[in-house]
């Protein structure tokens, strides 16, 4: 959320500066400056998205366990009587395999 707020603030303060520079220079130069700035923003955003997607895939995000370090859920947690991480992941794999088997049968 902070990053988005920072981006919005930068744009709010940067756009009038770019507009005033673009207004006071030759029209072609202004278009080139604006196009270059927008191209840079798009390139940076695309790079960040690619990096985030690659990092998420390599870290295993999306499986629900990424927020919990492995060392904390190696065994049972006695307070809540839950199952170990490995047991839950094994159960999920079994459920997925059963669903795939049923899909093939239909």
N, CA, C and O atoms as a printed pandas DataFrame, in Angstrom:
     atom_number atom_name residue_name chain_id  residue_number  x_coord  y_coord  z_coord
0              1         N          UNK        A               1    0.824   -1.189    0.000
1              2        CA          UNK        A               1    0.000    0.000    0.000
2              3         C          UNK        A               1    0.869    1.254    0.000
3              4         O          UNK        A               1    0.557    2.231   -0.681
4              5         N          UNK        A               2    1.954    1.225    0.760
5              6        CA          UNK        A               2    2.838    2.389    0.789
6              7         C          UNK        A               2    3.443    2.670   -0.580
7              8         O          UNK        A               2    3.563    3.819   -1.004
8              9         N          UNK        A               3    3.822    1.590   -1.258
9             10        CA          UNK        A               3    4.440    1.769   -2.567
10            11         C          UNK        A               3    3.457    2.400   -3.542
11            12         O          UNK        A               3    3.823    3.284   -4.315
12            13         N          UNK        A               4    2.218    1.948   -3.506
13            14        CA          UNK        A               4    1.207    2.522   -4.403
14            15         C          UNK        A               4    0.972    3.989   -4.078
15            16         O          UNK        A               4    0.836    4.818   -4.977
16            17         N          UNK        A               5    0.926    4.302   -2.799
17            18        CA          UNK        A               5    0.750    5.701   -2.397
18            19         C          UNK        A               5    1.914    6.548   -2.876
19            20         O          UNK        A               5    1.725    7.673   -3.339
20            21         N          UNK        A               6    3.117    6.007   -2.766
21            22        CA          UNK        A               6    4.301    6.738   -3.219
22            23         C          UNK        A               6    4.253    6.966   -4.726
23            24         O          UNK        A               6    4.594    8.046   -5.207
24            25         N          UNK        A               7    3.833    5.956   -5.459
25            26        CA          UNK        A               7    3.739    6.094   -6.917
26            27         C          UNK        A               7    2.720    7.164   -7.281
27            28         O          UNK        A               7    2.966    7.982   -8.167
28            29         N          UNK        A               8    1.593    7.162   -6.611
29            30        CA          UNK        A               8    0.562    8.174   -6.884
30            31         C          UNK        A               8    1.095    9.565   -6.578
31            32         O          UNK        A               8    0.897   10.491   -7.365
32            33         N          UNK        A               9    1.770    9.721   -5.442
33            34        CA          UNK        A               9    2.321   11.032   -5.090
34            35         C          UNK        A               9    3.368   11.498   -6.098
35            36         O          UNK        A               9    3.392   12.670   -6.475
36            37         N          UNK        A              10    4.229   10.585   -6.533
37            38        CA          UNK        A              10    5.241   10.957   -7.528
38            39         C          UNK        A              10    4.564   11.421   -8.805
39            40         O          UNK        A              10    4.966   12.427   -9.390
40            41         N          UNK        A              11    3.539   10.700   -9.244
41            42        CA          UNK        A              11    2.837   11.103  -10.456
42            43         C          UNK        A              11    2.138   12.444  -10.280
43            44         O          UNK        A              11    2.133   13.273  -11.190
44            45         N          UNK        A              12    1.550   12.653   -9.115
45            46        CA          UNK        A              12    0.856   13.922   -8.867
46            47         C          UNK        A              12    1.831   15.090   -8.943
47            48         O          UNK        A              12    1.500   16.144   -9.486
48            49         N          UNK        A              13    3.021   14.908   -8.404
49            50        CA          UNK        A              13    4.001   15.992   -8.419
50            51         C          UNK        A              13    4.804   16.053   -9.717
51            52         O          UNK        A              13    5.276   17.123  -10.101
52            53         N          UNK        A              14    4.962   14.924  -10.392
53            54        CA          UNK        A              14    5.782   14.890  -11.597
54            55         C          UNK        A              14    5.013   15.340  -12.839
55            56         O          UNK        A              14    5.585   15.988  -13.717
56            57         N          UNK        A              15    3.747   15.011  -12.920
57            58        CA          UNK        A              15    2.965   15.355  -14.116
58            59         C          UNK        A              15    2.930   16.853  -14.407
59            60         O          UNK        A              15    3.103   17.230  -15.566
60            61         N          UNK        A              16    2.718   17.724  -13.431
61            62        CA          UNK        A              16    2.736   19.160  -13.750
62            63         C          UNK        A              16    4.102   19.638  -14.246
63            64         O          UNK        A              16    4.180   20.521  -15.100
64            65         N          UNK        A              17    5.161   19.064  -13.718
65            66        CA          UNK        A              17    6.503   19.449  -14.170
66            67         C          UNK        A              17    6.697   19.032  -15.619
67            68         O          UNK        A              17    7.162   19.819  -16.444
68            69         N          UNK        A              18    6.339   17.796  -15.923
69            70        CA          UNK        A              18    6.471   17.313  -17.304
70            71         C          UNK        A              18    5.577   18.134  -18.230
71            72         O          UNK        A              18    5.988   18.485  -19.336
72            73         N          UNK        A              19    4.370   18.439  -17.792
73            74        CA          UNK        A              19    3.455   19.229  -18.623
74            75         C          UNK        A              19    4.002   20.624  -18.882
75            76         O          UNK        A              19    3.899   21.128  -20.001
76            77         N          UNK        A              20    4.581   21.256  -17.865
77            78        CA          UNK        A              20    5.110   22.610  -18.070
78            79         C          UNK        A              20    6.317   22.596  -18.995
79            80         O          UNK        A              20    6.480   23.498  -19.817
80            81         N          UNK        A              21    7.163   21.581  -18.869
81            82        CA          UNK        A              21    8.309   21.476  -19.780
82            83         C          UNK        A              21    7.810   21.211  -21.192
83            84         O          UNK        A              21    8.285   21.825  -22.147
84            85         N          UNK        A              22    6.856   20.301  -21.327
85            86        CA          UNK        A              22    6.323   19.973  -22.648
86            87         C          UNK        A              22    5.635   21.177  -23.283
87            88         O          UNK        A              22    5.675   21.339  -24.503
88            89         N          UNK        A              23    5.011   22.015  -22.478
89            90        CA          UNK        A              23    4.307   23.184  -22.985
90            91         C          UNK        A              23    5.276   24.236  -23.515
91            92         O          UNK        A              23    4.947   24.971  -24.445
92            93         N          UNK        A              24    6.461   24.309  -22.931
93            94        CA          UNK        A              24    7.406   25.377  -23.258
94            95         C          UNK        A              24    8.472   24.998  -24.278
95            96         O          UNK        A              24    9.326   25.826  -24.595
96            97         N          UNK        A              25    8.452   23.799  -24.791
97            98        CA          UNK        A              25    9.439   23.403  -25.795
98            99         C          UNK        A              25    8.719   23.079  -27.094
99           100         O          UNK        A              25    7.490   23.091  -27.166
100          101         N          UNK        A              26    9.510   22.792  -28.113
101          102        CA          UNK        A              26    8.964   22.436  -29.418
102          103         C          UNK        A              26    8.020   21.236  -29.287
103          104         O          UNK        A              26    8.237   20.345  -28.466
104          105         N          UNK        A              27    6.983   21.230  -30.102
105          106        CA          UNK        A              27    5.956   20.191  -30.005
106          107         C          UNK        A              27    6.528   18.785  -30.195
107          108         O          UNK        A              27    6.171   17.871  -29.452
108          109         N          UNK        A              28    7.402   18.604  -31.172
109          110        CA          UNK        A              28    7.991   17.284  -31.418
110          111         C          UNK        A              28    8.866   16.838  -30.257
111          112         O          UNK        A              28    8.849   15.672  -29.864
112          113         N          UNK        A              29    9.627   17.772  -29.715
113          114        CA          UNK        A              29   10.471   17.455  -28.566
114          115         C          UNK        A              29    9.606   17.085  -27.355
115          116         O          UNK        A              29    9.931   16.160  -26.610
116          117         N          UNK        A              30    8.516   17.808  -27.169
117          118        CA          UNK        A              30    7.613   17.506  -26.055
118          119         C          UNK        A              30    7.023   16.106  -26.191
119          120         O          UNK        A              30    6.964   15.352  -25.219
120          121         N          UNK        A              31    6.586   15.762  -27.402
121          122        CA          UNK        A              31    6.044   14.420  -27.629
122          123         C          UNK        A              31    7.100   13.351  -27.397
123          124         O          UNK        A              31    6.815   12.297  -26.829
124          125         N          UNK        A              32    8.320   13.629  -27.839
125          126        CA          UNK        A              32    9.406   12.668  -27.628
126          127         C          UNK        A              32    9.702   12.495  -26.140
127          128         O          UNK        A              32    9.917   11.373  -25.681
128          129         N          UNK        A              33    9.715   13.592  -25.382
129          130        CA          UNK        A              33    9.967   13.508  -23.943
130          131         C          UNK        A              33    8.874   12.727  -23.223
131          132         O          UNK        A              33    9.157   11.875  -22.382
132          133         N          UNK        A              34    7.632   13.024  -23.559
133          134        CA          UNK        A              34    6.516   12.326  -22.915
134          135         C          UNK        A              34    6.526   10.846  -23.289
135          136         O          UNK        A              34    6.321    9.987  -22.431
136          137         N          UNK        A              35    6.762   10.545  -24.565
137          138        CA          UNK        A              35    6.805    9.147  -25.000
138          139         C          UNK        A              35    7.946    8.394  -24.323
139          140         O          UNK        A              35    7.783    7.240  -23.927
140          141         N          UNK        A              36    9.094    9.041  -24.191
141          142        CA          UNK        A              36   10.229    8.410  -23.518
142          143         C          UNK        A              36    9.916    8.147  -22.050
143          144         O          UNK        A              36   10.222    7.076  -21.526
144          145         N          UNK        A              37    9.306    9.124  -21.393
145          146        CA          UNK        A              37    8.949    8.949  -19.980
146          147         C          UNK        A              37    7.942    7.814  -19.806
147          148         O          UNK        A              37    8.101    6.970  -18.923
148          149         N          UNK        A              38    6.915    7.791  -20.639
149          150        CA          UNK        A              38    5.922    6.723  -20.545
150          151         C          UNK        A              38    6.526    5.361  -20.886
151          152         O          UNK        A              38    6.202    4.357  -20.252
152          153         N          UNK        A              39    7.397    5.332  -21.879
153          154        CA          UNK        A              39    8.077    4.082  -22.213
154          155         C          UNK        A              39    8.927    3.571  -21.060
155          156         O          UNK        A              39    8.964    2.372  -20.786
156          157         N          UNK        A              40    9.607    4.488  -20.390
157          158        CA          UNK        A              40   10.403    4.096  -19.224
158          159         C          UNK        A              40    9.546    3.540  -18.105
159          160         O          UNK        A              40    9.904    2.546  -17.473
160          161         N          UNK        A              41    8.418    4.180  -17.860
161          162        CA          UNK        A              41    7.509    3.702  -16.812
162          163         C          UNK        A              41    6.975    2.318  -17.157
163          164         O          UNK        A              41    6.919    1.436  -16.299
164          165         N          UNK        A              42    6.585    2.129  -18.410
165          166        CA          UNK        A              42    6.070    0.826  -18.835
166          167         C          UNK        A              42    7.152   -0.241  -18.719
167          168         O          UNK        A              42    6.877   -1.352  -18.264
168          169         N          UNK        A              43    8.377    0.083  -19.124
169          170        CA          UNK        A              43    9.472   -0.888  -19.030
170          171         C          UNK        A              43    9.764   -1.257  -17.577
171          172         O          UNK        A              43    9.966   -2.430  -17.263
172          173         N          UNK        A              44    9.787   -0.268  -16.697
173          174        CA          UNK        A              44   10.020   -0.555  -15.279
174          175         C          UNK        A              44    8.900   -1.406  -14.689
175          176         O          UNK        A              44    9.154   -2.354  -13.947
176          177         N          UNK        A              45    7.670   -1.062  -15.023
177          178        CA          UNK        A              45    6.535   -1.827  -14.495
178          179         C          UNK        A              45    6.561   -3.265  -15.004
179          180         O          UNK        A              45    6.317   -4.200  -14.242
180          181         N          UNK        A              46    6.857   -3.440  -16.288
181          182        CA          UNK        A              46    6.915   -4.789  -16.849
182          183         C          UNK        A              46    8.030   -5.601  -16.198
183          184         O          UNK        A              46    7.853   -6.785  -15.910
184          185         N          UNK        A              47    9.169   -4.970  -15.970
185          186        CA          UNK        A              47   10.270   -5.663  -15.303
186          187         C          UNK        A              47    9.912   -6.076  -13.892
187          188         O          UNK        A              47   10.242   -7.180  -13.459
188          189         N          UNK        A              48    9.241   -5.199  -13.178
189          190        CA          UNK        A              48    8.833   -5.531  -11.799
190          191         C          UNK        A              48    7.806   -6.654  -11.783
191          192         O          UNK        A              48    7.858   -7.535  -10.924
192          193         N          UNK        A              49    6.876   -6.625  -12.725
193          194        CA          UNK        A              49    5.863   -7.679  -12.778
194          195         C          UNK        A              49    6.517   -9.015  -13.089
195          196         O          UNK        A              49    6.209  -10.019  -12.448
196          197         N          UNK        A              50    7.424   -9.038  -14.075
197          198        CA          UNK        A              50    8.123  -10.282  -14.405
198          199         C          UNK        A              50    8.917  -10.801  -13.221
199          200         O          UNK        A              50    8.899  -11.998  -12.932
200          201         N          UNK        A              51    9.612   -9.909  -12.539
201          202        CA          UNK        A              51   10.408  -10.317  -11.381
202          203         C          UNK        A              51    9.512  -10.846  -10.268
203          204         O          UNK        A              51    9.841  -11.842   -9.624
204          205         N          UNK        A              52    8.388  -10.186  -10.043
205          206        CA          UNK        A              52    7.475  -10.627   -8.981
206          207         C          UNK        A              52    6.879  -11.990   -9.303
207          208         O          UNK        A              52    6.752  -12.840   -8.422
208          209         N          UNK        A              53    6.515  -12.197  -10.562
209          210        CA          UNK        A              53    5.947  -13.486  -10.958
210          211         C          UNK        A              53    7.003  -14.572  -10.839
211          212         O          UNK        A              53    6.716  -15.664  -10.347
212          213         N          UNK        A              54    8.221  -14.287  -11.282
213          214        CA          UNK        A              54    9.302  -15.264  -11.174
214          215         C          UNK        A              54    9.643  -15.582   -9.737
215          216         O          UNK        A              54    9.854  -16.744   -9.389
216          217         N          UNK        A              55    9.700  -14.561   -8.894
217          218        CA          UNK        A              55   10.003  -14.771   -7.478
218          219         C          UNK        A              55    8.904  -15.570   -6.796
219          220         O          UNK        A              55    9.180  -16.457   -5.988
220          221         N          UNK        A              56    7.660  -15.254   -7.122
221          222        CA          UNK        A              56    6.543  -15.963   -6.494
222          223         C          UNK        A              56    6.568  -17.438   -6.871
223          224         O          UNK        A              56    6.312  -18.306   -6.036
224          225         N          UNK        A              57    6.878  -17.714   -8.132
225          226        CA          UNK        A              57    6.925  -19.108   -8.566
226          227         C          UNK        A              57    8.074  -19.857   -7.907
227          228         O          UNK        A              57    7.920  -21.013   -7.513
228          229         N          UNK        A              58    9.219  -19.206   -7.786
229          230        CA          UNK        A              58   10.370  -19.886   -7.196
230          231         C          UNK        A              58   10.220  -20.067   -5.696
231          232         O          UNK        A              58   10.771  -21.012   -5.131
232          233         N          UNK        A              59    9.482  -19.174   -5.039
233          234        CA          UNK        A              59    9.287  -19.290   -3.598
234          235         C          UNK        A              59    8.114  -20.189   -3.256
235          236         O          UNK        A              59    7.907  -20.506   -2.085
236          237         N          UNK        A              60    7.349  -20.602   -4.237
237          238        CA          UNK        A              60    6.201  -21.450   -3.957
238          239         C          UNK        A              60    5.011  -20.685   -3.422
239          240         O          UNK        A              60    4.145  -21.263   -2.765
240          241         N          UNK        A              61    4.956  -19.387   -3.696
241          242        CA          UNK        A              61    3.811  -18.619   -3.230
242          243         C          UNK        A              61    2.572  -19.102   -3.950
243          244         O          UNK        A              61    2.635  -19.565   -5.089
244          245         N          UNK        A              62    1.482  -18.992   -3.292
245          246        CA          UNK        A              62    0.246  -19.455   -3.873
246          247         C          UNK        A              62   -0.201  -20.772   -3.266
247          248         O          UNK        A              62   -1.349  -21.175   -3.451
248          249         N          UNK        A              63    0.687  -21.454   -2.541
249          250        CA          UNK        A              63    0.281  -22.691   -1.906
250          251         C          UNK        A              63   -0.216  -22.464   -0.485
251          252         O          UNK        A              63   -0.594  -23.414    0.200
252          253         N          UNK        A              64   -0.219  -21.217   -0.042
253          254        CA          UNK        A              64   -0.746  -20.900    1.269
254          255         C          UNK        A              64    0.261  -21.000    2.393
255          256         O          UNK        A              64    0.024  -20.477    3.482
256          257         N          UNK        A              65    1.376  -21.658    2.154
257          258        CA          UNK        A              65    2.367  -21.845    3.210
258          259         C          UNK        A              65    3.510  -20.852    3.123
259          260         O          UNK        A              65    4.397  -20.864    3.977
260          261         N          UNK        A              66    3.512  -20.004    2.127
261          262        CA          UNK        A              66    4.654  -19.117    1.918
262          263         C          UNK        A              66    4.854  -18.138    3.062
263          264         O          UNK        A              66    5.972  -17.664    3.266
264          265         N          UNK        A              67    3.817  -17.821    3.810
265          266        CA          UNK        A              67    3.950  -16.883    4.913
266          267         C          UNK        A              67    4.502  -17.540    6.166
267          268         O          UNK        A              67    4.904  -16.847    7.101
268          269         N          UNK        A              68    4.527  -18.861    6.200
269          270        CA          UNK        A              68    4.976  -19.590    7.381
270          271         C          UNK        A              68    6.314  -20.252    7.065
271          272         O          UNK        A              68    6.386  -21.076    6.154
272          273         N          UNK        A              69    7.369  -19.913    7.794
273          274        CA          UNK        A              69    8.665  -20.554    7.546
274          275         C          UNK        A              69    8.588  -22.063    7.772
275          276         O          UNK        A              69    7.870  -22.532    8.656
276          277         N          UNK        A              70    9.332  -22.813    6.966
277          278        CA          UNK        A              70    9.324  -24.274    7.075
278          279         C          UNK        A              70    9.656  -24.743    8.476
279          280         O          UNK        A              70    9.043  -25.683    8.982
280          281         N          UNK        A              71   10.615  -24.101    9.101
281          282        CA          UNK        A              71   11.078  -24.579   10.409
282          283         C          UNK        A              71    9.984  -24.510   11.471
283          284         O          UNK        A              71   10.066  -25.202   12.486
284          285         N          UNK        A              72    8.966  -23.687   11.252
285          286        CA          UNK        A              72    7.913  -23.554   12.254
286          287         C          UNK        A              72    6.843  -24.633   12.138
287          288         O          UNK        A              72    6.124  -24.885   13.105
288          289         N          UNK        A              73    6.722  -25.264   10.999
289          290        CA          UNK        A              73    5.668  -26.255   10.831
290          291         C          UNK        A              73    6.221  -27.602   10.397
291          292         O          UNK        A              73    5.627  -28.285    9.563
292          293         N          UNK        A              74    7.342  -27.976   10.954
293          294        CA          UNK        A              74    7.902  -29.297   10.696
294          295         C          UNK        A              74    7.092  -30.357   11.447
295          296         O          UNK        A              74    6.883  -31.453   10.928
296          297         N          UNK        A              75    6.646  -30.047   12.637
297          298        CA          UNK        A              75    5.900  -31.005   13.451
298          299         C          UNK        A              75    4.547  -30.456   13.833
299          300         O          UNK        A              75    4.111  -29.428   13.314
300          301         N          UNK        A              76    3.888  -31.141   14.736
301          302        CA          UNK        A              76    2.560  -30.704   15.186
302          303         C          UNK        A              76    2.675  -29.485   16.083
303          304         O          UNK        A              76    3.640  -29.341   16.833
304          305         N          UNK        A              77    1.701  -28.626   16.002
305          306        CA          UNK        A              77    1.640  -27.500   16.921
306          307         C          UNK        A              77    0.593  -27.849   17.966
307          308         O          UNK        A              77   -0.598  -27.945   17.670
308          309         N          UNK        A              78    1.058  -28.034   19.182
309          310        CA          UNK        A              78    0.244  -28.617   20.246
310          311         C          UNK        A              78   -0.926  -27.732   20.660
311          312         O          UNK        A              78   -1.985  -28.244   21.023
312          313         N          UNK        A              79   -0.752  -26.421   20.612
313          314        CA          UNK        A              79   -1.809  -25.531   21.091
314          315         C          UNK        A              79   -3.122  -25.748   20.353
315          316         O          UNK        A              79   -4.183  -25.806   20.975
316          317         N          UNK        A              80   -3.058  -25.864   19.065
317          318        CA          UNK        A              80   -4.297  -25.972   18.298
318          319         C          UNK        A              80   -4.578  -27.390   17.815
319          320         O          UNK        A              80   -5.617  -27.640   17.203
320          321         N          UNK        A              81   -3.673  -28.311   18.082
321          322        CA          UNK        A              81   -3.900  -29.701   17.691
322          323         C          UNK        A              81   -3.901  -29.919   16.197
323          324         O          UNK        A              81   -4.497  -30.880   15.711
324          325         N          UNK        A              82   -3.241  -29.041   15.458
325          326        CA          UNK        A              82   -3.236  -29.138   14.006
326          327         C          UNK        A              82   -2.306  -30.209   13.483
327          328         O          UNK        A              82   -1.545  -30.818   14.234
328          329         N          UNK        A              83   -2.379  -30.427   12.193
329          330        CA          UNK        A              83   -1.495  -31.411   11.575
330          331         C          UNK        A              83   -0.240  -30.722   11.078
331          332         O          UNK        A              83   -0.214  -29.504   10.898
332          333         N          UNK        A              84    0.780  -31.498   10.863
333          334        CA          UNK        A              84    2.045  -30.956   10.382
334          335         C          UNK        A              84    1.899  -30.507    8.932
335          336         O          UNK        A              84    1.013  -30.963    8.209
336          337         N          UNK        A              85    2.770  -29.622    8.533
337          338        CA          UNK        A              85    2.729  -29.085    7.177
338          339         C          UNK        A              85    2.839  -30.202    6.148
339          340         O          UNK        A              85    2.082  -30.240    5.178
340          341         N          UNK        A              86    3.777  -31.104    6.362
341          342        CA          UNK        A              86    3.959  -32.206    5.415
342          343         C          UNK        A              86    2.715  -33.062    5.286
343          344         O          UNK        A              86    2.356  -33.489    4.189
344          345         N          UNK        A              87    2.054  -33.312    6.415
345          346        CA          UNK        A              87    0.828  -34.108    6.383
346          347         C          UNK        A              87   -0.269  -33.398    5.600
347          348         O          UNK        A              87   -0.996  -34.026    4.830
348          349         N          UNK        A              88   -0.384  -32.102    5.797
349          350        CA          UNK        A              88   -1.422  -31.362    5.079
350          351         C          UNK        A              88   -1.110  -31.305    3.586
351          352         O          UNK        A              88   -2.011  -31.465    2.762
352          353         N          UNK        A              89    0.143  -31.082    3.231
353          354        CA          UNK        A              89    0.496  -31.044    1.813
354          355         C          UNK        A              89    0.267  -32.404    1.168
355          356         O          UNK        A              89   -0.201  -32.481    0.032
356          357         N          UNK        A              90    0.593  -33.475    1.881
357          358        CA          UNK        A              90    0.360  -34.819    1.360
358          359         C          UNK        A              90   -1.143  -35.047    1.167
359          360         O          UNK        A              90   -1.554  -35.613    0.155
360          361         N          UNK        A              91   -1.959  -34.615    2.121
361          362        CA          UNK        A              91   -3.411  -34.764    1.998
362          363         C          UNK        A              91   -3.943  -33.980    0.797
363          364         O          UNK        A              91   -4.819  -34.461    0.079
364          365         N          UNK        A              92   -3.414  -32.777    0.580
365          366        CA          UNK        A              92   -3.845  -31.983   -0.576
366          367         C          UNK        A              92   -3.465  -32.664   -1.887
367          368         O          UNK        A              92   -4.251  -32.675   -2.834
368          369         N          UNK        A              93   -2.253  -33.235   -1.943
369          370        CA          UNK        A              93   -1.841  -33.958   -3.159
370          371         C          UNK        A              93   -2.762  -35.147   -3.412
371          372         O          UNK        A              93   -3.131  -35.418   -4.555
372          373         N          UNK        A              94   -3.136  -35.861   -2.341
373          374        CA          UNK        A              94   -4.039  -37.000   -2.496
374          375         C          UNK        A              94   -5.405  -36.553   -3.009
375          376         O          UNK        A              94   -5.998  -37.216   -3.860
376          377         N          UNK        A              95   -5.900  -35.442   -2.499
377          378        CA          UNK        A              95   -7.193  -34.921   -2.954
378          379         C          UNK        A              95   -7.117  -34.525   -4.425
379          380         O          UNK        A              95   -8.026  -34.823   -5.200
380          381         N          UNK        A              96   -6.022  -33.848   -4.811
381          382        CA          UNK        A              96   -5.859  -33.451   -6.212
382          383         C          UNK        A              96   -5.756  -34.673   -7.113
383          384         O          UNK        A              96   -6.343  -34.691   -8.196
384          385         N          UNK        A              97   -5.018  -35.697   -6.682
385          386        CA          UNK        A              97   -4.888  -36.915   -7.481
386          387         C          UNK        A              97   -6.241  -37.603   -7.631
387          388         O          UNK        A              97   -6.574  -38.091   -8.711
388          389         N          UNK        A              98   -7.014  -37.642   -6.562
389          390        CA          UNK        A              98   -8.346  -38.246   -6.616
390          391         C          UNK        A              98   -9.253  -37.467   -7.571
391          392         O          UNK        A              98  -10.014  -38.066   -8.331
392          393         N          UNK        A              99   -9.175  -36.138   -7.534
393          394        CA          UNK        A              99   -9.984  -35.318   -8.439
394          395         C          UNK        A              99   -9.589  -35.559   -9.890
395          396         O          UNK        A              99  -10.455  -35.660  -10.759
396          397         N          UNK        A             100   -8.284  -35.652  -10.158
397          398        CA          UNK        A             100   -7.829  -35.925  -11.522
398          399         C          UNK        A             100   -8.294  -37.299  -11.981
399          400         O          UNK        A             100   -8.700  -37.464  -13.131
400          401         N          UNK        A             101   -8.238  -38.296  -11.084
401          402        CA          UNK        A             101   -8.680  -39.644  -11.430
402          403         C          UNK        A             101  -10.171  -39.637  -11.776
403          404         O          UNK        A             101  -10.589  -40.289  -12.732
404          405         N          UNK        A             102  -10.962  -38.910  -11.009
405          406        CA          UNK        A             102  -12.399  -38.836  -11.276
406          407         C          UNK        A             102  -12.682  -38.109  -12.585
407          408         O          UNK        A             102  -13.603  -38.476  -13.315
408          409         N          UNK        A             103  -11.890  -37.075  -12.884
409          410        CA          UNK        A             103  -12.071  -36.354  -14.149
410          411         C          UNK        A             103  -11.785  -37.264  -15.334
411          412         O          UNK        A             103  -12.480  -37.201  -16.348
412          413         N          UNK        A             104  -10.765  -38.111  -15.212
413          414        CA          UNK        A             104  -10.429  -39.026  -16.312
414          415         C          UNK        A             104  -11.517  -40.068  -16.513
415          416         O          UNK        A             104  -11.774  -40.489  -17.641
416          417         N          UNK        A             105  -12.162  -40.489  -15.422
417          418        CA          UNK        A             105  -13.204  -41.508  -15.516
418          419         C          UNK        A             105  -14.468  -40.977  -16.179
419          420         O          UNK        A             105  -15.209  -41.736  -16.805
420          421         N          UNK        A             106  -14.716  -39.686  -16.046
421          422        CA          UNK        A             106  -15.952  -39.110  -16.603
422          423         C          UNK        A             106  -15.891  -38.899  -18.064
423          424         O          UNK        A             106  -16.857  -38.423  -18.660
